[in-house]
Amino acid sequence: MEEDVTSDAYSFPVAISRLSVGETSREPQNIRAIKWLLDQPSRSVTVVTPQKQFHGDSLKHLVAQTGVLHLSWRGLSVGSLSGRRVLYIWPDRKHLNQLWDVDADALAVIEWNENETAEWIEVARPIQLLRGKTVQPSPPLEDDVREVSVPLPNDVEEILEHIVAWAGDTPTG
């Protein structure tokens, strides 16, 4: 099995299960997300759905298991997801944006609408779960590479030399 890579935006494994070409049911998409999430290390699982009532046999089976916490979007505090494997079902852009400060052990999102998740996928760079394959995130483009933070020297003269050297690398004009 290929080792999962954590996202640049999250410090833990993140995946999105997407409806694949030719799939006429959401059930395989749900099963991929559940399997991936349960393969991640942690002792607890939380399932977050838009409402307490939902469709999907595999999802209902998971929620019925002892120890699985089922929450709905209404009144959800992302702090309650801390230290847990989280299955986040059918989020729109607003609900995806609430996940940036989550401190989960793993996060699996089940996509409903590509238009709602496109920007999040671009920034979060999750593992993509598709029928018959798992797509690891590609390396960021050159323009997206963040500068590596270099600690400043301890002495004032060395700090000034560092600043002069840094300024010499900066394009002017």
C-alpha positions in Angstrom: 0.0 0.0 0.0 1.3 3.4 -0.9 1.9 5.7 2.1 -0.6 8.5 2.4 0.8 12.0 2.3 -0.6 14.7 4.5 -1.9 17.9 2.9 0.0 21.1 2.9 -2.9 22.8 4.5 -3.5 20.2 7.2 -1.1 18.5 9.5 -3.0 15.1 9.3 -4.1 12.9 6.4 -6.9 14.3 4.3 -8.9 12.7 1.5 -11.9 13.4 -0.7 -14.0 10.7 -2.2 -15.4 11.8 -5.6 -18.1 10.4 -7.8 -16.3 8.7 -10.7 -17.3 8.6 -14.3 -19.8 5.8 -14.9 -21.0 5.5 -11.3 -24.7 5.8 -11.0 -24.9 5.5 -7.2 -23.2 7.3 -4.4 -22.7 4.1 -2.4 -19.3 3.2 -3.9 -18.1 6.8 -3.2 -19.3 6.5 0.4 -17.6 3.1 0.8 -14.2 4.4 -0.5 -14.3 7.3 2.0 -15.3 5.0 4.9 -12.6 2.4 4.1 -9.9 5.1 3.7 -10.9 6.8 7.0 -11.0 3.5 9.0 -7.5 2.7 7.7 -6.2 5.8 9.4 -4.8 5.5 13.0 -7.0 6.8 15.8 -9.4 5.4 18.3 -12.6 7.3 17.5 -14.7 8.2 14.5 -17.1 11.1 14.0 -19.5 11.3 11.1 -20.9 14.7 10.2 -23.9 14.9 7.9 -26.0 17.9 6.8 -29.0 16.6 8.8 -29.6 13.8 11.3 -31.6 12.0 8.6 -29.6 10.9 5.6 -29.4 8.2 2.9 -26.8 5.6 2.2 -26.6 2.1 3.6 -22.8 2.1 4.3 -23.1 5.4 6.1 -26.1 4.2 8.2 -24.1 1.1 9.0 -21.1 3.1 10.1 -23.2 5.5 12.3 -24.9 2.5 14.0 -21.5 1.1 15.2 -20.8 1.5 18.9 -18.5 4.4 19.6 -19.1 6.3 16.4 -20.3 9.8 17.1 -22.9 11.2 14.6 -23.2 15.0 14.4 -25.1 17.3 12.0 -24.0 20.6 10.6 -26.5 22.4 12.7 -24.8 23.7 15.8 -21.5 21.9 15.0 -18.5 23.1 16.8 -15.3 22.1 14.9 -13.6 21.8 18.3 -15.7 18.6 18.8 -13.8 17.0 15.9 -10.4 17.4 17.6 -8.4 14.2 18.0 -10.9 12.1 15.9 -11.1 10.5 12.5 -13.8 12.6 10.8 -16.1 11.7 7.9 -17.6 14.9 6.6 -20.4 14.2 4.2 -21.6 16.4 1.3 -20.2 19.8 2.4 -20.7 23.0 0.5 -18.0 25.7 0.3 -19.2 27.3 3.5 -18.9 24.1 5.5 -15.5 23.2 4.0 -14.2 26.6 5.0 -15.1 25.8 8.6 -12.7 22.8 8.5 -9.5 24.9 8.2 -8.9 25.1 12.0 -9.9 21.5 12.7 -7.3 19.5 14.7 -8.5 16.0 13.7 -6.5 12.8 13.4 -7.8 12.3 9.8 -10.4 13.9 7.6 -12.4 12.2 4.8 -14.8 14.4 2.8 -17.5 12.9 0.6 -18.0 15.3 -2.3 -21.5 16.1 -3.5 -20.8 18.9 -6.0 -17.5 19.5 -7.8 -18.2 23.3 -8.0 -18.4 23.5 -4.2 -15.2 21.6 -3.5 -12.9 22.7 -6.4 -11.3 25.6 -4.5 -10.9 23.6 -1.3 -9.2 20.8 -3.3 -6.8 23.2 -4.9 -5.7 24.6 -1.6 -6.0 21.6 0.7 -4.6 19.2 -1.8 -6.2 16.1 -0.4 -5.8 12.5 -1.5 -8.5 11.9 -4.1 -10.4 8.6 -3.8 -11.8 7.5 -7.2 -13.2 4.3 -8.5 -10.3 1.9 -8.9 -7.6 4.4 -7.9 -6.2 6.7 -5.3 -4.7 9.9 -6.5 -2.0 11.4 -4.3 -1.6 15.2 -4.3 0.8 16.5 -6.9 3.7 18.8 -5.7 2.8 22.4 -5.5 3.6 24.6 -8.5 6.7 26.8 -8.3 4.5 29.9 -7.7 2.8 28.1 -4.8 6.0 27.1 -3.0 6.3 29.0 0.3 9.7 30.4 1.3 11.4 28.4 3.9 11.8 30.3 7.2 15.5 30.8 8.1 16.2 31.7 11.7 18.0 35.0 12.2 21.5 35.0 13.7 21.9 36.0 17.3 24.3 38.8 16.9 23.3 42.3 15.6 26.2 42.5 13.0 25.3 39.0 11.7 21.6 40.0 11.5 22.5 43.1 9.4 24.7 41.0 7.1 21.8 38.5 6.7 19.5 41.4 5.8 22.0 42.8 3.2 22.4 39.3 1.7 18.6 38.8 1.6 18.1 42.2 0.0 20.7 41.4 -2.6 18.5 38.3 -3.6 15.4 40.5 -4.0 14.5 41.7 -7.5 14.3 45.5 -7.7 12.3 47.7 -9.8 
